[in-house]
Amino acid sequence: MMETFRQMVNHCIRMGLDNNCSTLKRLSLLSYHTLEEYHIQSKYKLTAISQAAGRLSQMKRDIRKGRNPKSPF
């Protein structure tokens, strides 16, 4: 189950990087329906989207402050 969750988070991060978004609302609108291929409860999908949004916003914050950003994956 942890492997499936990790794959869902990485999928959401890819969607966020492709569409240049890091807000929770925008990312959930983009990626929630694409997570239907993972047969898992919806609360885990929402948690994966939340984790991805946090990692993307941290990466953007690091770039803005001039730090070397870590890979979000």
N, C-alpha and C positions, 0 to 999 in steps of 0.2 A: 504494500500500500504506500509506503514511503517513496518508492521508486515512481509510482504513478503520480504522486503529489509533486515530486521534483520535476517530472516531465510537464505537468500542467503549469507550474511556475515558469519554466523555461519557455513554454509555448506563449504564455502571456507576455513575457519579457520581449520575445521576438516581435509580437504584435505591437508592443509599445515602441520599440525601436524603429520598426518599419513606418509607423504612423506618427512618430515624434510626439508622443504623449506620455505623461507621467502622473496625471491626476487619476484618482480612484474612479470617479464617475465616468470619465471618457474611456478609460481602459476597460471598465466593466461593460460599457456599451459595445465596445469593439470585440471583446474576446469571450463574453459569457456564452454566446450561442455557438462559438466554435469549440467550446469545451464539451459539447454534447457527445463527442466521440469517446470521451472517457466515461465509462459507466460507473459513476460514483455519486454519492449524495451531494446535493447542491451546496450544502454548507462548506464542504471541502473546496468546491469550485470558487466560492466567494473568498475563502481564506487564501487560496492560491493567487487570486487577482489582487488581493490586498498586499500580499508579500511582494508580488512583482511591482506594484505601484511604489511601495516603499524603497525597493532597491533601485528603481529607475529615478526616483526623486533624489535619492542619496548620490547617485552618479552625476546627475545634473548639478547638484549643490557642490560637489567636488570640482567639477569643471569650472563653475562660476567663481569659486574661491581660488582657482589656480593650482589645485592639487592634482596629482596623478590619479585618475579614477580607477577603481578596481573593476574588473569584468563583472557585470551583473549576473552572469550565469553561474 
